[in-house]
Amino acid sequence: MRAAPPGLLLVLGLLLVPLAWVVTLPPFGGIDEFDHAFRAAAVARGQVEATAPVPDGRGLLVRVPPDLVAAAHAECASLRYTGPDNCSPLGPPGADGLVDVGSAAAGYHPAFYWIVGTIARPFDGAAALTAMRLATVGLCGLLLGLAAYAAGRCGARAPGGASWPRLALVVACSPVLLYSTAVAAPNGVEMAAGLGVWLGGLALLSGRDDPDPVGDRVLWLVLALCAVVICSLRLLGPVFLAGIALTLVAWAPAAARDVLRRSRRAVVLTVLAAGLSAAQFLWWVRGPGSAVGSAGPGSDDVGLSPAHGVLWVVQAIAAYPYRNQFAPWPVYLLVAGAVIVVLQQLVRHAPAHAQRVVLGALAGALMLGFLATIAAGDSRDGVIWQGRYGLPYAVGFVLLAGVGLARAGRTPSPRRRVGLLAAVMAAHVVGILGVRASESRNPVALADASWHPLPVLGLVAVGLLGLGLLVRATAPERTT
């Protein structure tokens, strides 16, 4: 029997984590998940644009099935920043069987919400949310598959094949990144697309000595598709793309010139696709999506300070279900340890130029939150940036390190490779177990008859299965 492709094994191993999150996280227990679920249900039923402010709450009014509001009520009402009209219908169902309710996500771009909302239409209540979560996992899985394919091409000519690039991809998928791919919200999709942009670009730069026209066309398709996705989700999308492009040019300037010369048409089409995506998103936020909703309570944040730099790093590793709820401390040690090992290998074995670019990308990722906050100006919500927001760019320094090690002819030893994978998978499992334990003491979750979390041994088994798949996926390959 023919062995499964390493890229497929890698994606399956990673997707076990968000699938475990889907069943472990109580319904509507993800960060602002009820807001996103209401938006998705409304868009799927034809309400693409919302204009009416919420009378007593935050956001804009959307029309959704009453069973969805009823299922979300307890979780929504337990939060201090929501109002009554965010958690309960404003009145009885209309002739269409729908009710009005407030959503802080009502003005967001409709593309993502139409997809997950349409998939969830046949279901009611909490089951509809589960369908939205699974649809989000599916979308992220497709994008992770593109990233895994590109990672395989990054090490096509290296002695150890794509072992280090694939290993770096796993390390770059921090606990909060994979958590985000399981919540019915667009953040995880944006992060997964960021992985595809980084690895698609790195793979194109890695093949200049042995051009492969067919493979390059596939990589340009990966790059264009992921770029379009990023530009369709947030105004920061073009900023992320520009930052990634500049970093890649600095990474391999000669290879970048060769790619631009050899693939002018692909470059133009990719830039055009990303530009059109960004333009239609800008049209949306300045036109149909420009309605100003009601505001909730202001933030207690007193303003920007150096301490935010530490906070954002911690949040980029793990903070869930909400940004002020942190994972057990071993999660941070395990992830930080894995990243340090990768960087230590880079310092020992990669050229000085590669080290400088990786450190520059890391510095850029650390500064991103400060720059975005300063550019946004003052807000009644205080400092609203979260560490996870910058992950589409921030994952790059780990990916660069992995590709740099492959270019240096390094192959991870079996013990180091398995140790890194075990640390990363343990971080994911410990984080999920921590949320499961805390939610098991939450009266709102315990009162929800639709919440059936995996038992502890089941979560451990998921982690071991995922580890086995990732070990096989990252094994060194013989190159020709």
C-alpha positions as CSV (number, residue, x, y, z in Angstrom):
1,M,0.0,0.0,0.0
2,R,1.3,3.4,-0.9
3,A,2.2,5.7,2.0
4,A,0.1,8.8,2.6
5,P,1.8,12.0,1.5
6,P,3.6,13.8,4.3
7,G,1.7,17.0,3.7
8,L,-1.6,15.2,4.2
9,L,-0.4,13.6,7.4
10,L,0.8,17.0,8.6
11,V,-2.6,18.6,8.1
12,L,-4.5,15.7,9.6
13,G,-2.2,15.8,12.7
14,L,-2.8,19.6,13.1
15,L,-6.5,19.4,12.5
16,L,-7.0,17.0,15.4
17,V,-6.4,20.0,17.7
18,P,-9.2,22.2,16.5
19,L,-11.5,19.3,16.2
20,A,-10.8,18.6,19.9
21,W,-11.6,22.3,20.6
22,V,-14.9,22.1,18.8
23,V,-16.2,19.5,21.3
24,T,-14.4,20.8,24.3
25,L,-15.4,24.5,24.1
26,P,-19.0,25.0,25.4
27,P,-21.4,26.3,22.7
28,F,-20.9,30.0,22.1
29,G,-18.0,29.9,24.6
30,G,-15.4,31.2,22.1
31,I,-14.4,34.8,22.1
32,D,-17.5,36.9,21.0
33,E,-18.7,33.7,19.2
34,F,-22.4,34.6,19.6
35,D,-21.8,37.9,17.7
36,H,-20.2,36.0,14.8
37,A,-22.8,33.2,14.8
38,F,-25.6,35.8,14.6
39,R,-23.9,37.6,11.7
40,A,-23.4,34.3,9.9
41,A,-27.0,33.2,10.3
42,A,-28.3,36.7,9.1
43,V,-26.0,36.8,6.0
44,A,-27.0,33.2,5.0
45,R,-30.6,34.3,5.1
46,G,-30.1,37.3,2.9
47,Q,-29.3,40.2,5.3
48,V,-25.8,41.2,4.0
49,E,-26.0,44.7,5.3
50,A,-27.1,45.8,8.8
51,T,-27.8,49.5,9.6
52,A,-30.0,49.8,12.7
53,P,-28.1,50.3,16.0
54,V,-28.9,48.1,19.0
55,P,-31.2,50.0,21.5
56,D,-29.7,48.4,24.6
57,G,-26.4,46.7,23.9
58,R,-23.6,46.9,21.3
59,G,-23.4,46.6,17.6
60,L,-26.2,46.5,14.9
61,L,-29.4,44.6,14.7
62,V,-29.5,41.4,12.6
63,R,-32.4,39.0,11.9
64,V,-31.7,35.4,13.0
65,P,-33.6,32.3,14.0
66,P,-34.9,32.5,17.6
67,D,-33.5,29.1,18.4
68,L,-30.0,30.4,17.8
69,V,-30.5,33.3,20.2
70,A,-32.0,31.0,22.8
71,A,-29.0,28.7,22.6
72,A,-26.6,31.6,23.0
73,H,-28.5,33.5,25.7
74,A,-26.9,32.1,28.8
75,E,-23.3,32.5,27.6
76,C,-23.9,35.9,26.2
77,A,-25.7,37.2,29.3
78,S,-22.8,36.0,31.5
79,L,-20.5,38.7,30.0
80,R,-20.2,42.1,31.5
81,Y,-19.9,44.0,28.2
82,T,-23.1,42.8,26.5
83,G,-26.5,44.4,26.8
84,P,-29.9,42.8,27.0
85,D,-30.5,43.2,23.2
86,N,-27.3,41.3,22.4
87,C,-28.6,38.2,24.3
88,S,-32.4,38.3,23.8
89,P,-34.7,39.0,20.9
90,L,-36.2,42.5,20.7
91,G,-39.6,41.1,20.1
92,P,-41.5,38.0,18.8
93,P,-40.6,36.4,15.5
94,G,-41.8,38.1,12.4
95,A,-43.6,36.6,9.4
96,D,-40.3,35.2,8.2
97,G,-39.9,33.4,11.6
98,L,-36.8,35.5,12.4
99,V,-36.1,37.8,15.4
100,D,-34.0,41.0,15.8
101,V,-30.9,40.7,18.0
102,G,-27.7,42.8,18.4
103,S,-24.4,41.7,17.0
104,A,-21.0,43.5,17.3
105,A,-19.9,41.6,14.1
106,A,-22.9,42.9,12.1
107,G,-20.7,45.3,10.0
108,Y,-18.0,42.8,9.1
109,H,-17.3,41.7,5.5
110,P,-20.0,39.1,4.6
111,A,-17.9,36.5,2.6
112,F,-16.8,34.3,5.5
113,Y,-20.1,34.5,7.2
114,W,-22.1,33.5,4.1
115,I,-20.0,30.3,3.8
116,V,-20.3,29.1,7.4
117,G,-23.8,30.4,7.8
118,T,-25.0,28.6,4.7
119,I,-23.5,25.3,5.8
120,A,-25.2,25.7,9.2
121,R,-28.7,26.6,7.8
122,P,-30.1,23.0,8.1
123,F,-29.4,23.0,11.8
124,D,-31.0,24.6,14.9
125,G,-29.6,26.2,18.0
126,A,-26.3,24.9,19.3
127,A,-26.1,22.3,16.5
128,A,-26.0,25.3,14.0
129,L,-23.0,26.7,15.9
130,T,-21.2,23.3,15.8
131,A,-21.8,23.3,12.0
132,M,-20.3,26.8,11.8
133,R,-17.3,25.7,13.8
134,L,-16.7,22.6,11.6
135,A,-17.1,24.7,8.5
136,T,-14.4,27.1,9.9
137,V,-12.1,24.1,10.6
138,G,-12.7,22.9,7.1
139,L,-11.8,26.3,5.5
140,C,-8.7,26.5,7.7
141,G,-7.8,22.9,6.8
142,L,-7.8,23.8,3.1
143,L,-5.5,26.7,3.8
144,L,-3.2,24.6,6.0
145,G,-3.1,22.1,3.2
146,L,-1.8,24.7,0.8
147,A,0.7,25.8,3.4
148,A,1.8,22.2,3.9
149,Y,2.2,21.7,0.2
150,A,4.4,24.8,0.0
151,A,6.4,23.6,2.9
152,G,7.2,20.5,1.1
153,R,8.5,22.5,-1.9
154,C,10.7,24.6,0.4
155,G,13.0,21.7,1.1
156,A,12.8,20.0,-2.3
157,R,16.5,20.3,-2.9
158,A,17.7,20.0,0.7
159,P,19.5,16.9,2.0
160,G,16.8,16.3,4.6
161,G,14.0,17.3,2.3
162,A,11.3,19.3,3.8
163,S,11.8,18.0,7.4
164,W,12.8,21.4,8.9
165,P,10.2,23.5,6.9
166,R,7.4,21.1,7.9
167,L,8.7,21.1,11.5
168,A,8.7,24.9,11.5
169,L,5.1,24.9,10.3
170,V,4.1,22.8,13.2
171,V,6.0,25.0,15.7
172,A,4.5,28.2,14.1
173,C,0.9,26.9,14.8
174,S,0.8,28.2,18.3
175,P,-2.0,27.0,20.6
176,V,-4.0,30.2,20.1
177,L,-3.7,29.9,16.4
178,L,-5.2,26.4,16.2
179,Y,-7.8,27.4,18.8
180,S,-8.8,30.2,16.5
181,T,-9.4,27.8,13.6
182,A,-12.1,26.1,15.7
183,V,-14.1,29.1,16.6
184,A,-16.9,30.4,14.3
185,A,-15.0,33.6,13.5
186,P,-12.7,34.7,10.6
187,N,-9.5,35.1,12.7
188,G,-8.3,31.5,12.2
189,V,-8.9,31.7,8.5
190,E,-6.7,34.8,8.3
191,M,-3.9,33.1,10.3
192,A,-4.0,30.0,8.2
193,A,-3.9,32.1,5.0
194,G,-0.8,33.9,6.5
195,L,1.0,30.6,6.7
196,G,0.2,29.9,3.1
197,V,1.5,33.3,1.9
198,W,4.8,32.9,3.9
199,L,5.5,29.3,2.7
200,G,4.3,29.9,-0.8
201,G,6.7,32.8,-1.2
202,L,9.5,30.9,0.5
203,A,8.9,27.9,-1.8
204,L,9.1,30.1,-4.9
205,L,12.4,31.6,-3.7
206,S,13.8,28.1,-2.9
207,G,13.5,26.8,-6.4
208,R,15.6,29.3,-8.4
209,D,18.4,26.8,-9.2
210,D,16.0,24.2,-10.6
211,P,12.9,25.8,-12.1
212,D,9.7,23.7,-12.2
213,P,7.1,25.5,-14.4
214,V,4.2,23.3,-13.3
215,G,5.1,23.4,-9.6
216,D,5.7,27.1,-9.7
217,R,2.3,27.7,-11.2
218,V,0.8,25.8,-8.3
219,L,2.8,27.8,-5.8
220,W,1.6,31.1,-7.5
221,L,-2.0,29.8,-7.1
222,V,-1.3,29.1,-3.4
223,L,0.1,32.5,-3.0
224,A,-2.7,34.3,-4.8
225,L,-5.5,32.5,-3.1
226,C,-4.0,33.0,0.4
227,A,-3.4,36.7,-0.4
228,V,-7.0,37.2,-1.6
229,V,-8.2,35.6,1.6
230,I,-6.1,37.8,3.8
231,C,-7.2,41.0,2.0
232,S,-10.9,40.0,2.4
233,L,-10.9,39.8,6.1
234,R,-9.4,42.9,7.7
235,L,-7.9,46.3,6.7
236,L,-4.6,45.1,8.0
237,G,-4.5,42.4,5.3
238,P,-2.5,44.5,2.7
239,V,-0.2,45.6,5.6
240,F,0.6,42.0,6.4
241,L,1.2,41.2,2.7
242,A,3.5,44.2,2.3
243,G,5.5,43.2,5.4
244,I,5.8,39.6,4.2
245,A,6.9,40.6,0.7
246,L,9.5,43.0,2.0
247,T,10.8,40.3,4.4
248,L,11.0,37.7,1.6
249,V,12.9,40.1,-0.6
250,A,15.4,40.7,2.2
251,W,15.6,37.0,2.8
252,A,16.8,36.1,-0.8
253,P,17.2,39.2,-2.9
254,A,18.9,37.4,-5.8
255,A,16.2,34.7,-5.9
256,A,13.5,37.4,-5.7
257,R,14.9,39.2,-8.7
258,D,15.0,35.9,-10.6
259,V,11.4,35.0,-9.7
260,L,10.2,38.5,-10.8
261,R,12.1,38.1,-14.1
262,R,10.9,34.6,-14.8
263,S,7.3,34.9,-13.6
264,R,6.2,38.5,-14.6
265,R,2.7,37.4,-15.6
266,A,2.2,35.4,-12.3
267,V,3.4,38.4,-10.3
268,V,1.1,40.8,-12.1
269,L,-1.9,38.4,-11.7
270,T,-1.2,37.8,-8.0
271,V,-0.8,41.5,-7.2
272,L,-3.9,42.3,-9.2
273,A,-6.0,39.6,-7.4
274,A,-4.8,40.8,-4.0
275,G,-5.3,44.5,-5.0
276,L,-8.9,43.8,-6.2
277,S,-9.6,41.9,-3.0
278,A,-8.3,44.8,-0.9
279,A,-10.2,47.3,-3.0
280,Q,-13.5,45.5,-2.6
281,F,-12.9,45.2,1.2
282,L,-12.2,48.9,1.4
283,W,-15.4,49.6,-0.6
284,W,-17.3,47.5,1.9
285,V,-16.0,49.2,5.0
286,R,-16.5,52.7,3.5
287,G,-20.0,51.8,2.1
288,P,-22.3,49.0,3.2
289,G,-20.3,48.1,6.2
290,S,-19.8,51.7,7.5
291,A,-22.8,51.8,9.7
292,V,-21.8,52.7,13.3
293,G,-23.4,50.5,15.9
294,S,-24.1,51.1,19.5
295,A,-21.0,50.9,21.8
296,G,-20.7,48.7,24.8
297,P,-18.9,49.6,28.1
298,G,-15.5,51.2,27.8
299,S,-12.3,49.4,28.5
300,D,-10.5,49.5,31.8
301,D,-7.2,49.7,29.9
302,V,-5.4,52.9,30.9
303,G,-3.3,53.3,27.8
304,L,-0.4,51.9,25.8
305,S,2.7,50.9,27.8
306,P,5.8,48.7,27.3
307,A,4.1,46.0,29.4
308,H,1.8,45.5,26.4
309,G,4.7,44.0,24.5
310,V,5.0,41.2,27.0
311,L,1.2,40.8,27.1
312,W,0.9,40.5,23.4
313,V,3.7,37.9,23.2
314,V,1.8,35.8,25.8
315,Q,-1.5,36.2,23.9
316,A,0.2,35.2,20.7
317,I,1.1,31.9,22.3
318,A,-2.1,31.2,24.2
319,A,-5.0,33.2,25.6
320,Y,-8.4,31.5,25.4
321,P,-11.4,31.3,25.4
322,Y,-11.1,35.1,25.9
323,R,-8.1,37.4,25.6
324,N,-7.8,37.8,29.4
325,Q,-8.0,34.1,30.1
326,F,-4.6,32.6,30.0
327,A,-3.5,29.0,29.6
328,P,-1.8,26.9,32.3
329,W,1.9,28.0,32.6
330,P,3.4,24.8,31.1
331,V,1.8,25.8,27.8
332,Y,4.0,28.9,27.5
333,L,7.2,27.1,28.6
334,L,6.6,24.3,26.1
335,V,6.0,26.6,23.2
336,A,8.7,29.1,24.1
337,G,11.1,26.2,24.5
338,A,10.3,24.8,21.0
339,V,10.8,28.2,19.4
340,I,14.1,28.7,21.3
341,V,15.4,25.4,20.0
342,V,14.6,26.3,16.4
343,L,16.3,29.7,16.8
344,Q,19.3,28.1,18.5
345,Q,19.7,25.7,15.6
346,L,19.5,28.6,13.2
347,V,22.2,30.5,15.1
348,R,24.5,27.5,15.1
349,H,24.1,26.4,11.5
350,A,22.6,29.1,9.2
351,P,24.5,31.9,7.5
352,A,24.7,35.3,9.2
353,H,22.4,36.9,6.6
354,A,19.6,34.4,7.4
355,Q,20.0,35.0,11.1
356,R,19.7,38.8,10.6
357,V,16.5,38.5,8.5
358,V,14.9,36.1,11.0
359,L,15.7,38.4,13.9
360,G,14.4,41.4,11.9
361,A,11.1,39.6,11.3
362,L,10.9,38.8,15.0
363,A,11.5,42.4,15.9
364,G,8.9,43.5,13.4
365,A,6.3,41.1,14.8
366,L,7.0,42.4,18.3
367,M,6.6,46.0,17.1
368,L,3.4,45.4,15.2
369,G,1.0,45.9,18.1
370,F,2.6,49.2,19.1
371,L,2.5,50.5,15.5
372,A,-1.1,49.4,14.9
373,T,-2.2,50.9,18.2
374,I,-0.5,54.2,17.6
375,A,-1.8,54.4,14.0
376,A,-5.4,53.7,15.2
377,G,-5.3,56.7,17.6
378,D,-7.3,57.0,20.8
379,S,-10.3,54.8,21.4
380,R,-12.9,54.6,24.1
381,D,-12.0,50.9,24.3
382,G,-8.4,51.7,25.2
383,V,-5.7,49.4,23.8
384,I,-7.8,46.9,21.7
385,W,-4.9,45.1,20.0
386,Q,-4.5,41.4,20.9
387,G,-1.5,39.3,20.4
388,R,-3.3,36.9,18.1
389,Y,-4.1,39.8,15.7
390,G,-0.6,39.9,14.4
391,L,-0.1,36.2,13.8
392,P,-0.5,36.3,10.0
393,Y,2.9,38.2,10.0
394,A,4.3,37.0,13.3
395,V,4.5,33.3,12.3
396,G,7.0,34.2,9.7
397,F,10.2,34.3,11.8
398,V,9.7,30.6,12.8
399,L,9.0,29.6,9.1
400,L,12.1,31.5,7.9
401,A,14.2,29.7,10.5
402,G,13.0,26.3,9.4
403,V,13.6,27.1,5.7
404,G,17.0,28.6,6.6
405,L,18.0,25.4,8.3
406,A,16.9,23.3,5.3
407,R,18.9,25.6,3.0
408,A,22.0,25.2,5.3
409,G,21.8,21.4,4.6
410,R,20.6,20.6,8.2
411,T,18.5,17.6,9.0
412,P,16.9,17.5,12.5
413,S,18.0,14.5,14.6
414,P,15.2,12.0,15.4
415,R,15.4,12.9,19.1
416,R,15.3,16.7,18.5
417,R,12.5,16.3,15.9
418,V,10.3,14.1,18.1
419,G,11.1,16.3,21.2
420,L,9.9,19.4,19.4
421,L,6.8,17.8,18.2
422,A,6.0,16.3,21.6
423,A,6.5,19.7,23.2
424,V,4.1,21.5,20.8
425,M,1.4,18.8,20.9
426,A,1.7,18.7,24.7
427,A,1.1,22.4,24.8
428,H,-2.0,22.1,22.8
429,V,-3.4,19.3,24.9
430,V,-2.5,20.9,28.2
431,G,-4.3,24.1,27.0
432,I,-7.4,22.2,26.1
433,L,-7.4,20.3,29.3
434,G,-7.1,23.6,31.2
435,V,-10.1,25.1,29.5
436,R,-12.1,21.8,30.0
437,A,-11.3,21.9,33.7
438,S,-12.3,25.6,34.1
439,E,-15.5,25.1,32.1
440,S,-16.4,22.1,34.2
441,R,-16.7,24.5,37.1
442,N,-18.7,27.1,35.1
443,P,-22.4,26.9,35.9
444,V,-23.3,28.3,32.5
445,A,-21.5,25.5,30.7
446,L,-22.7,22.8,33.1
447,A,-26.3,23.9,32.6
448,D,-26.0,23.5,28.8
449,A,-27.4,20.1,27.8
450,S,-25.7,20.3,24.4
451,W,-22.2,20.5,25.9
452,H,-20.5,17.0,25.8
453,P,-16.7,17.5,26.2
454,L,-14.3,14.7,25.4
455,P,-13.1,12.9,28.5
456,V,-9.5,13.6,29.7
457,L,-8.2,10.2,28.4
458,G,-9.9,11.0,25.0
459,L,-8.0,14.3,24.8
460,V,-4.8,12.6,25.7
461,A,-5.4,10.0,23.0
462,V,-6.1,12.7,20.4
463,G,-2.8,14.3,21.3
464,L,-0.9,11.0,21.0
465,L,-2.5,10.3,17.6
466,G,-1.7,13.8,16.4
467,L,1.9,13.4,17.6
468,G,2.2,10.1,15.6
469,L,0.9,11.7,12.4
470,L,3.2,14.7,12.8
471,V,6.3,12.5,13.5
472,R,5.7,10.6,10.2
473,A,4.9,13.8,8.3
474,T,8.2,15.5,9.3
475,A,10.5,12.6,8.8
476,P,13.5,13.4,6.5
477,E,13.1,12.5,2.9
478,R,15.6,11.2,0.4
479,T,16.2,13.8,-2.3
480,T,17.3,13.1,-5.8
